[in-house]
Amino acid sequence: MRRAVRGRLGALVGAGILGVLLWRLGTGVFVDGLRRIDLATLLLAVGIGVVTTVFSAWRWHLVARGLRIRLPLGPAVADYYRALFLNAALPGGVLGDVHRAVRHGQSAGDVGRGVRAVVLERAAGQAALAVAGAAVLLTLPSPVRDDARHFAPLVALAAAGGCAVVLAVRMNRAPSRRRGTLRTALAEAREGLFSRANWPGVAVSSAVVLAGHLAMFVVAARAAGSAASVAALLPLAVLALVAMGVPLNIGGFGPGRASPPGRSAPPAWA
């Protein structure tokens, strides 16, 4: 009974928020946005979203298998869709991942291993973004490439500082505990990401997911009226994906929120 009441109350609150927004802002912006999206663009965006979500869930399935916990692909896809919605709707941007990690761990009988499977799966995606993003930002014309020589020492210093903090925290642990924790973490990373059975699938799925996110950005730019070339949009897309990785959004508003590419003049390097 409490769960049913809580679910209905949440739906009513959500409907009330939407009603207040429409009352205060009107429907002009919403209708104008819908008019910009034709059926072909909508179908293309939905198709890209399905592909990226299925491949993300497949990567999660592979990592979970490497950690020896059962996760069928069908339920993984459903849980991934739920996590994406919760990440966008709830503060922080990671609560959906926390939910699927705990939910899967509870169903598998090992919450810790379920959480580590999600952490490794997300780490694989971020690693793919880091490698591809560095290649795009340092080769294609962009402010990042122009200013790389200025902020490279700062990035190196920040990385060194982060490593020093991690090392200091680890040194405060008992030696036997440090060795055991490190061995466990490396073994799980090796089995989940780098084993002979898993690494091809993890690499392919990560590449497909990243390509899908970049393609979605280009589709959105075209729908918004941008005529910039794909080469000019790719650095912007990479920067947007990096910003979206910062877990500071509330209801979709945060570092990942950017103005539509078609609302302003093309960037100076385009």
Rosetta blueprint (number, residue, H / E / L):
1 M L
2 R H
3 R H
4 A H
5 V H
6 R H
7 G H
8 R H
9 L H
10 G H
11 A H
12 L H
13 V H
14 G H
15 A H
16 G H
17 I H
18 L H
19 G H
20 V H
21 L H
22 L H
23 W H
24 R H
25 L H
26 G L
27 T L
28 G H
29 V H
30 F H
31 V H
32 D H
33 G H
34 L H
35 R H
36 R H
37 I L
38 D L
39 L H
40 A H
41 T H
42 L H
43 L H
44 L H
45 A H
46 V H
47 G H
48 I H
49 G H
50 V H
51 V H
52 T H
53 T H
54 V H
55 F H
56 S H
57 A H
58 W H
59 R H
60 W H
61 H H
62 L H
63 V H
64 A H
65 R H
66 G H
67 L L
68 R L
69 I L
70 R L
71 L L
72 P L
73 L H
74 G H
75 P H
76 A H
77 V H
78 A H
79 D H
80 Y H
81 Y H
82 R H
83 A H
84 L H
85 F H
86 L H
87 N H
88 A H
89 A H
90 L L
91 P L
92 G L
93 G L
94 V L
95 L H
96 G H
97 D H
98 V H
99 H H
100 R H
101 A H
102 V H
103 R H
104 H H
105 G H
106 Q H
107 S H
108 A H
109 G L
110 D L
111 V H
112 G H
113 R H
114 G H
115 V H
116 R H
117 A H
118 V H
119 V H
120 L H
121 E H
122 R H
123 A H
124 A H
125 G H
126 Q H
127 A H
128 A H
129 L H
130 A H
131 V H
132 A H
133 G H
134 A H
135 A H
136 V H
137 L H
138 L H
139 T H
140 L L
141 P L
142 S L
143 P H
144 V H
145 R H
146 D H
147 D H
148 A H
149 R H
150 H H
151 F H
152 A H
153 P H
154 L H
155 V H
156 A H
157 L H
158 A H
159 A H
160 A H
161 G H
162 G H
163 C H
164 A H
165 V H
166 V H
167 L H
168 A H
169 V H
170 R H
171 M H
172 N L
173 R L
174 A L
175 P H
176 S H
177 R H
178 R H
179 R H
180 G H
181 T H
182 L H
183 R H
184 T H
185 A H
186 L H
187 A H
188 E H
189 A H
190 R H
191 E H
192 G H
193 L H
194 F H
195 S L
196 R L
197 A L
198 N L
199 W H
200 P H
201 G H
202 V H
203 A H
204 V H
205 S H
206 S H
207 A H
208 V H
209 V H
210 L H
211 A H
212 G H
213 H H
214 L H
215 A H
216 M H
217 F H
218 V H
219 V H
220 A H
221 A H
222 R H
223 A H
224 A L
225 G L
226 S L
227 A L
228 A L
229 S L
230 V H
231 A H
232 A H
233 L H
234 L H
235 P H
236 L H
237 A H
238 V H
239 L H
240 A H
241 L H
242 V H
243 A H
244 M H
245 G L
246 V L
247 P L
248 L L
249 N L
250 I E
251 G L
252 G L
253 F E
254 G L
255 P L
256 G L
257 R L
258 A L
259 S L
260 P L
261 P H
262 G H
263 R H
264 S L
265 A L
266 P L
267 P L
268 A L
269 W L
270 A L
